[in-house]
Amino acid sequence: MPASRDLVATTVSLPHVELDLLQPAEAAELPDDREVEWAPVVPYWSVLWRSGVALGREVGRGRLDGLRVVELGCGMGVPSLAASAARATVLATDAEAEALELLARNASRNGLDVATERVDWASAAPLTARAPFDLVLAADVLYERSAVAPLLSLLPRLGPRVLLADPGRPAADAFLNGARPRWRVETRAAGVVRIHSLSLRTRGPAGRRPRPRR
């Protein structure tokens, strides 16, 4: 993790909490206000992506008392911190150890409780063993088309409800098209960010959908 002298403080205002976050200085100088396709020269996890802030605000509107919540590809972890502030039991996951170390520090800094775990979507058995979760969170995790198939495979094994925020990256449409046969999808706009709410469709024995009653 960057040394303390390489971190700067920044504030993120959510509906019921104001987060005081430490962020790598080089990333703080690169706010996410450019074209969707832009690629920062700093590690992706260290940017305060607009989708993460938008999803944090979405999560922060309600109460999640006692719910088990997991965030995928958490980066700076604003949605995880928002869920903790809303009284959920939260597990934040990322492939980058530095992201998880800084998130744990920021959780402590804000008096919040967020567990962390390093997870690779391609070998996520330790995570799926802890399922089901009541709610899965993911913000701007589809910036590469290669993420679509692993995410479609992983989500049904984690829980029945997903909130996914995306700023309109091309891979998001491929993901949604792949998700709709198995998930009910509702979308709303939060500025340039789209918040997708996915609910797993109920199926009968052997994976068949139950027949409607007459």
Phi and psi restraints in degrees (value plus and minus 20) as a CYANA .aco file:
   2 PRO   PHI     -77.3   -37.3
   2 PRO   PSI     125.6   165.6
   3 ALA   PHI     -84.2   -44.2
   3 ALA   PSI     139.0   179.0
   4 SER   PHI     -74.7   -34.7
   4 SER   PSI     -55.2   -15.2
   5 ARG   PHI     -88.8   -48.8
   5 ARG   PSI     -35.9     4.1
   6 ASP   PHI    -115.5   -75.5
   6 ASP   PSI     -15.8    24.2
   7 LEU   PHI    -130.0   -90.0
   7 LEU   PSI     124.8   164.8
   8 VAL   PHI    -146.0  -106.0
   8 VAL   PSI     134.3   174.3
   9 ALA   PHI    -108.8   -68.8
   9 ALA   PSI     121.1   161.1
  10 THR   PHI    -162.8  -122.8
  10 THR   PSI     138.1   178.1
  11 THR   PHI    -137.7   -97.7
  11 THR   PSI     116.2   156.2
  12 VAL   PHI    -143.0  -103.0
  12 VAL   PSI     100.2   140.2
  13 SER   PHI    -113.8   -73.8
  13 SER   PSI     102.0   142.0
  14 LEU   PHI    -134.3   -94.3
  14 LEU   PSI     148.4   188.4
  15 PRO   PHI     -72.7   -32.7
  15 PRO   PSI     -60.4   -20.4
  16 HIS   PHI    -144.0  -104.0
  16 HIS   PSI     -10.1    29.9
  17 VAL   PHI    -176.3  -136.3
  17 VAL   PSI     126.2   166.2
  18 GLU   PHI    -131.4   -91.4
  18 GLU   PSI      96.1   136.1
  19 LEU   PHI    -107.4   -67.4
  19 LEU   PSI     112.7   152.7
  20 ASP   PHI    -124.5   -84.5
  20 ASP   PSI      83.2   123.2
  21 LEU   PHI    -131.6   -91.6
  21 LEU   PSI     124.1   164.1
  22 LEU   PHI    -113.1   -73.1
  22 LEU   PSI     119.3   159.3
  23 GLN   PHI    -161.6  -121.6
  23 GLN   PSI     123.2   163.2
  24 PRO   PHI     -73.5   -33.5
  24 PRO   PSI     111.4   151.4
  25 ALA   PHI     -77.3   -37.3
  25 ALA   PSI     -59.7   -19.7
  26 GLU   PHI     -86.4   -46.4
  26 GLU   PSI     -48.8    -8.8
  27 ALA   PHI    -101.0   -61.0
  27 ALA   PSI     -53.2   -13.2
  28 ALA   PHI     -83.2   -43.2
  28 ALA   PSI     -44.0    -4.0
  29 GLU   PHI    -102.3   -62.3
  29 GLU   PSI     -21.4    18.6
  30 LEU   PHI    -143.8  -103.8
  30 LEU   PSI      52.8    92.8
  31 PRO   PHI     -84.3   -44.3
  31 PRO   PSI     130.7   170.7
  32 ASP   PHI    -103.8   -63.8
  32 ASP   PSI      53.8    93.8
  33 ASP   PHI    -149.3  -109.3
  33 ASP   PSI       4.5    44.5
  34 ARG   PHI    -124.4   -84.4
  34 ARG   PSI    -189.3  -149.3
  35 GLU   PHI     -81.0   -41.0
  35 GLU   PSI     132.6   172.6
  36 VAL   PHI     -76.8   -36.8
  36 VAL   PSI     -56.5   -16.5
  37 GLU   PHI     -99.7   -59.7
  37 GLU   PSI     -22.8    17.2
  38 TRP   PHI     -84.4   -44.4
  38 TRP   PSI     124.7   164.7
  39 ALA   PHI    -138.1   -98.1
  39 ALA   PSI      94.3   134.3
  40 PRO   PHI     -89.2   -49.2
  40 PRO   PSI     135.5   175.5
  41 VAL   PHI    -105.4   -65.4
  41 VAL   PSI     -26.0    14.0
  42 VAL   PHI    -118.3   -78.3
  42 VAL   PSI     145.9   185.9
  43 PRO   PHI     -76.1   -36.1
  43 PRO   PSI     116.9   156.9
  44 TYR   PHI     -75.4   -35.4
  44 TYR   PSI     -57.2   -17.2
  45 TRP   PHI     -84.3   -44.3
  45 TRP   PSI     -42.5    -2.5
  46 SER   PHI    -107.3   -67.3
  46 SER   PSI     -25.0    15.0
  47 VAL   PHI    -108.6   -68.6
  47 VAL   PSI     120.0   160.0
  48 LEU   PHI    -102.6   -62.6
  48 LEU   PSI      63.0   103.0
  49 TRP   PHI     -85.3   -45.3
  49 TRP   PSI     120.6   160.6
  50 ARG   PHI     -79.0   -39.0
  50 ARG   PSI     -51.9   -11.9
  51 SER   PHI     -86.9   -46.9
  51 SER   PSI     -57.9   -17.9
  52 GLY   PHI     -84.7   -44.7
  52 GLY   PSI     -61.1   -21.1
  53 VAL   PHI     -87.7   -47.7
  53 VAL   PSI     -62.9   -22.9
  54 ALA   PHI     -82.6   -42.6
  54 ALA   PSI     -61.6   -21.6
  55 LEU   PHI     -88.9   -48.9
  55 LEU   PSI     -56.4   -16.4
  56 GLY   PHI     -80.1   -40.1
  56 GLY   PSI     -60.2   -20.2
  57 ARG   PHI     -88.6   -48.6
  57 ARG   PSI     -58.4   -18.4
  58 GLU   PHI     -81.8   -41.8
  58 GLU   PSI     -67.6   -27.6
  59 VAL   PHI     -83.9   -43.9
  59 VAL   PSI     -58.1   -18.1
  60 GLY   PHI     -93.0   -53.0
  60 GLY   PSI     -27.1    12.9
  61 ARG   PHI     -94.5   -54.5
  61 ARG   PSI     -42.1    -2.1
  62 GLY   PHI    -139.3   -99.3
  62 GLY   PSI    -192.8  -152.8
  63 ARG   PHI    -132.7   -92.7
  63 ARG   PSI     116.1   156.1
  64 LEU   PHI    -139.5   -99.5
  64 LEU   PSI      12.4    52.4
  65 ASP   PHI     -66.4   -26.4
  65 ASP   PSI      98.3   138.3
  66 GLY   PHI      58.6    98.6
  66 GLY   PSI     -25.2    14.8
  67 LEU   PHI     -94.6   -54.6
  67 LEU   PSI     128.0   168.0
  68 ARG   PHI    -113.3   -73.3
  68 ARG   PSI     100.6   140.6
  69 VAL   PHI    -143.7  -103.7
  69 VAL   PSI     117.9   157.9
  70 VAL   PHI    -146.3  -106.3
  70 VAL   PSI     119.2   159.2
  71 GLU   PHI    -132.2   -92.2
  71 GLU   PSI     114.7   154.7
  72 LEU   PHI    -120.2   -80.2
  72 LEU   PSI     118.2   158.2
  73 GLY   PHI      35.9    75.9
  73 GLY   PSI      32.5    72.5
  74 CYS   PHI     -88.0   -48.0
  74 CYS   PSI     -51.9   -11.9
  75 GLY   PHI      37.6    77.6
  75 GLY   PSI    -143.5  -103.5
  76 MET   PHI     -91.0   -51.0
  76 MET   PSI     -35.5     4.5
  77 GLY   PHI      54.8    94.8
  77 GLY   PSI       7.1    47.1
  78 VAL   PHI     -78.8   -38.8
  78 VAL   PSI     -64.2   -24.2
  79 PRO   PHI     -80.7   -40.7
  79 PRO   PSI     -58.2   -18.2
  80 SER   PHI     -84.5   -44.5
  80 SER   PSI     -62.1   -22.1
  81 LEU   PHI     -85.9   -45.9
  81 LEU   PSI     -58.4   -18.4
  82 ALA   PHI     -84.4   -44.4
  82 ALA   PSI     -60.7   -20.7
  83 ALA   PHI     -86.0   -46.0
  83 ALA   PSI     -58.7   -18.7
  84 SER   PHI     -84.0   -44.0
  84 SER   PSI     -61.9   -21.9
  85 ALA   PHI     -83.5   -43.5
  85 ALA   PSI     -46.6    -6.6
  86 ALA   PHI    -108.5   -68.5
  86 ALA   PSI      -7.3    32.7
  87 ARG   PHI      57.1    97.1
  87 ARG   PSI       6.3    46.3
  88 ALA   PHI    -108.1   -68.1
  88 ALA   PSI     141.8   181.8
  89 THR   PHI    -113.0   -73.0
  89 THR   PSI      97.6   137.6
  90 VAL   PHI    -138.7   -98.7
  90 VAL   PSI     115.8   155.8
  91 LEU   PHI    -140.7  -100.7
  91 LEU   PSI      99.2   139.2
  92 ALA   PHI    -122.8   -82.8
  92 ALA   PSI     112.9   152.9
  93 THR   PHI    -146.3  -106.3
  93 THR   PSI     129.2   169.2
  94 ASP   PHI    -181.0  -141.0
  94 ASP   PSI     140.1   180.1
  95 ALA   PHI    -101.9   -61.9
  95 ALA   PSI     -35.0     5.0
  96 GLU   PHI    -122.8   -82.8
  96 GLU   PSI     100.4   140.4
  97 ALA   PHI     -82.3   -42.3
  97 ALA   PSI     -57.6   -17.6
  98 GLU   PHI     -80.8   -40.8
  98 GLU   PSI     -59.3   -19.3
  99 ALA   PHI     -81.2   -41.2
  99 ALA   PSI     -63.7   -23.7
 100 LEU   PHI     -88.8   -48.8
 100 LEU   PSI     -56.8   -16.8
 101 GLU   PHI     -84.0   -44.0
 101 GLU   PSI     -62.6   -22.6
 102 LEU   PHI     -91.6   -51.6
 102 LEU   PSI     -56.8   -16.8
 103 LEU   PHI     -82.6   -42.6
 103 LEU   PSI     -63.0   -23.0
 104 ALA   PHI     -79.9   -39.9
 104 ALA   PSI     -59.4   -19.4
 105 ARG   PHI     -86.5   -46.5
 105 ARG   PSI     -61.5   -21.5
 106 ASN   PHI     -89.4   -49.4
 106 ASN   PSI     -54.6   -14.6
 107 ALA   PHI     -81.8   -41.8
 107 ALA   PSI     -67.3   -27.3
 108 SER   PHI     -81.6   -41.6
 108 SER   PSI     -59.7   -19.7
 109 ARG   PHI     -80.9   -40.9
 109 ARG   PSI     -50.1   -10.1
 110 ASN   PHI    -124.5   -84.5
 110 ASN   PSI      -9.7    30.3
 111 GLY   PHI      48.0    88.0
 111 GLY   PSI      11.0    51.0
 112 LEU   PHI    -134.7   -94.7
 112 LEU   PSI     140.1   180.1
 113 ASP   PHI    -136.0   -96.0
 113 ASP   PSI      89.4   129.4
 114 VAL   PHI    -152.8  -112.8
 114 VAL   PSI      98.3   138.3
 115 ALA   PHI     -99.9   -59.9
 115 ALA   PSI     132.8   172.8
 116 THR   PHI    -150.4  -110.4
 116 THR   PSI     131.8   171.8
 117 GLU   PHI    -172.9  -132.9
 117 GLU   PSI     115.1   155.1
 118 ARG   PHI     -99.5   -59.5
 118 ARG   PSI     105.1   145.1
 119 VAL   PHI    -156.4  -116.4
 119 VAL   PSI     113.3   153.3
 120 ASP   PHI    -126.0   -86.0
 120 ASP   PSI     103.6   143.6
 121 TRP   PHI     -79.0   -39.0
 121 TRP   PSI     -48.1    -8.1
 122 ALA   PHI     -95.3   -55.3
 122 ALA   PSI     -37.2     2.8
 123 SER   PHI    -159.9  -119.9
 123 SER   PSI      44.5    84.5
 124 ALA   PHI    -119.3   -79.3
 124 ALA   PSI       1.1    41.1
 125 ALA   PHI     -75.3   -35.3
 125 ALA   PSI     -61.0   -21.0
 126 PRO   PHI     -81.4   -41.4
 126 PRO   PSI     -50.2   -10.2
 127 LEU   PHI     -97.8   -57.8
 127 LEU   PSI     -66.3   -26.3
 128 THR   PHI     -85.4   -45.4
 128 THR   PSI     -44.3    -4.3
 129 ALA   PHI     -86.2   -46.2
 129 ALA   PSI     -40.6    -0.6
 130 ARG   PHI    -113.1   -73.1
 130 ARG   PSI     -24.0    16.0
 131 ALA   PHI     -94.7   -54.7
 131 ALA   PSI     143.3   183.3
 132 PRO   PHI    -107.3   -67.3
 132 PRO   PSI     129.5   169.5
 133 PHE   PHI    -119.4   -79.4
 133 PHE   PSI     133.0   173.0
 134 ASP   PHI     -94.9   -54.9
 134 ASP   PSI     -49.9    -9.9
 135 LEU   PHI    -169.7  -129.7
 135 LEU   PSI     114.1   154.1
 136 VAL   PHI    -131.0   -91.0
 136 VAL   PSI     112.1   152.1
 137 LEU   PHI    -135.3   -95.3
 137 LEU   PSI     122.7   162.7
 138 ALA   PHI    -174.5  -134.5
 138 ALA   PSI     112.8   152.8
 139 ALA   PHI    -148.5  -108.5
 139 ALA   PSI     101.5   141.5
 140 ASP   PHI      30.9    70.9
 140 ASP   PSI      32.5    72.5
 141 VAL   PHI    -122.3   -82.3
 141 VAL   PSI     -15.6    24.4
 142 LEU   PHI    -133.7   -93.7
 142 LEU   PSI      17.8    57.8
 143 TYR   PHI     -99.3   -59.3
 143 TYR   PSI     -26.5    13.5
 144 GLU   PHI    -147.9  -107.9
 144 GLU   PSI     116.8   156.8
 145 ARG   PHI     -81.1   -41.1
 145 ARG   PSI     -48.6    -8.6
 146 SER   PHI     -85.1   -45.1
 146 SER   PSI     -34.0     6.0
 147 ALA   PHI    -101.8   -61.8
 147 ALA   PSI     -35.3     4.7
 148 VAL   PHI     -83.2   -43.2
 148 VAL   PSI     -75.1   -35.1
 149 ALA   PHI     -82.4   -42.4
 149 ALA   PSI     -67.2   -27.2
 150 PRO   PHI     -80.3   -40.3
 150 PRO   PSI     -57.0   -17.0
 151 LEU   PHI     -89.5   -49.5
 151 LEU   PSI     -62.3   -22.3
 152 LEU   PHI     -81.4   -41.4
 152 LEU   PSI     -55.8   -15.8
 153 SER   PHI     -92.5   -52.5
 153 SER   PSI     -58.1   -18.1
 154 LEU   PHI     -97.3   -57.3
 154 LEU   PSI     -61.9   -21.9
 155 LEU   PHI     -77.2   -37.2
 155 LEU   PSI     -65.6   -25.6
 156 PRO   PHI     -83.2   -43.2
 156 PRO   PSI     -40.3    -0.3
 157 ARG   PHI    -106.1   -66.1
 157 ARG   PSI     -26.8    13.2
 158 LEU   PHI    -121.3   -81.3
 158 LEU   PSI     -56.9   -16.9
 159 GLY   PHI     153.9   193.9
 159 GLY   PSI     151.3   191.3
 160 PRO   PHI    -108.4   -68.4
 160 PRO   PSI     -25.5    14.5
 161 ARG   PHI    -157.8  -117.8
 161 ARG   PSI     115.3   155.3
 162 VAL   PHI    -153.8  -113.8
 162 VAL   PSI     118.1   158.1
 163 LEU   PHI    -136.3   -96.3
 163 LEU   PSI      98.8   138.8
 164 LEU   PHI    -145.0  -105.0
 164 LEU   PSI     105.4   145.4
 165 ALA   PHI    -127.8   -87.8
 165 ALA   PSI     116.5   156.5
 166 ASP   PHI    -167.9  -127.9
 166 ASP   PSI     119.9   159.9
 167 PRO   PHI    -108.0   -68.0
 167 PRO   PSI      -7.8    32.2
 168 GLY   PHI      81.1   121.1
 168 GLY   PSI      10.8    50.8
 169 ARG   PHI     -91.5   -51.5
 169 ARG   PSI     127.3   167.3
 170 PRO   PHI     -74.9   -34.9
 170 PRO   PSI     -56.9   -16.9
 171 ALA   PHI     -87.5   -47.5
 171 ALA   PSI     -38.8     1.2
 172 ALA   PHI     -85.1   -45.1
 172 ALA   PSI     -58.8   -18.8
 173 ASP   PHI     -85.3   -45.3
 173 ASP   PSI     -59.4   -19.4
 174 ALA   PHI     -82.9   -42.9
 174 ALA   PSI     -60.2   -20.2
 175 PHE   PHI     -83.3   -43.3
 175 PHE   PSI     -67.4   -27.4
 176 LEU   PHI     -84.3   -44.3
 176 LEU   PSI     -59.9   -19.9
 177 ASN   PHI     -82.2   -42.2
 177 ASN   PSI     -57.9   -17.9
 178 GLY   PHI     -93.3   -53.3
 178 GLY   PSI     -47.0    -7.0
 179 ALA   PHI    -101.8   -61.8
 179 ALA   PSI     -51.6   -11.6
 180 ARG   PHI     -80.0   -40.0
 180 ARG   PSI     -53.8   -13.8
 181 PRO   PHI     -81.5   -41.5
 181 PRO   PSI     -45.5    -5.5
 182 ARG   PHI    -131.0   -91.0
 182 ARG   PSI     -39.0     1.0
 183 TRP   PHI    -145.5  -105.5
 183 TRP   PSI     124.7   164.7
 184 ARG   PHI    -102.9   -62.9
 184 ARG   PSI     110.9   150.9
 185 VAL   PHI    -141.5  -101.5
 185 VAL   PSI     107.0   147.0
 186 GLU   PHI    -142.9  -102.9
 186 GLU   PSI     119.0   159.0
 187 THR   PHI    -149.4  -109.4
 187 THR   PSI     118.7   158.7
 188 ARG   PHI    -157.4  -117.4
 188 ARG   PSI     134.9   174.9
 189 ALA   PHI    -113.1   -73.1
 189 ALA   PSI     119.2   159.2
 190 ALA   PHI    -148.0  -108.0
 190 ALA   PSI      61.3   101.3
 191 GLY   PHI      49.7    89.7
 191 GLY   PSI    -150.5  -110.5
 192 VAL   PHI    -101.9   -61.9
 192 VAL   PSI     -29.0    11.0
 193 VAL   PHI    -111.2   -71.2
 193 VAL   PSI     120.0   160.0
 194 ARG   PHI    -125.7   -85.7
 194 ARG   PSI     110.5   150.5
 195 ILE   PHI    -121.4   -81.4
 195 ILE   PSI      95.2   135.2
 196 HIS   PHI    -121.3   -81.3
 196 HIS   PSI     103.3   143.3
 197 SER   PHI    -123.6   -83.6
 197 SER   PSI      97.8   137.8
 198 LEU   PHI    -132.2   -92.2
 198 LEU   PSI     111.2   151.2
 199 SER   PHI    -143.4  -103.4
 199 SER   PSI     107.1   147.1
 200 LEU   PHI     -86.9   -46.9
 200 LEU   PSI     110.4   150.4
 201 ARG   PHI     -89.7   -49.7
 201 ARG   PSI     120.6   160.6
 202 THR   PHI     -94.9   -54.9
 202 THR   PSI     114.2   154.2
 203 ARG   PHI    -145.2  -105.2
 203 ARG   PSI     133.1   173.1
 204 GLY   PHI    -106.8   -66.8
 204 GLY   PSI    -184.6  -144.6
 205 PRO   PHI     -77.4   -37.4
 205 PRO   PSI     127.7   167.7
 206 ALA   PHI      38.3    78.3
 206 ALA   PSI       5.9    45.9
 207 GLY   PHI      60.4   100.4
 207 GLY   PSI     -13.6    26.4
 208 ARG   PHI    -105.0   -65.0
 208 ARG   PSI     124.8   164.8
 209 ARG   PHI     -92.6   -52.6
 209 ARG   PSI     119.2   159.2
 210 PRO   PHI     -84.5   -44.5
 210 PRO   PSI     123.5   163.5
 211 ARG   PHI     -93.7   -53.7
 211 ARG   PSI     121.0   161.0
 212 PRO   PHI     -86.8   -46.8
 212 PRO   PSI     124.2   164.2
 213 ARG   PHI     -96.3   -56.3
 213 ARG   PSI     127.2   167.2
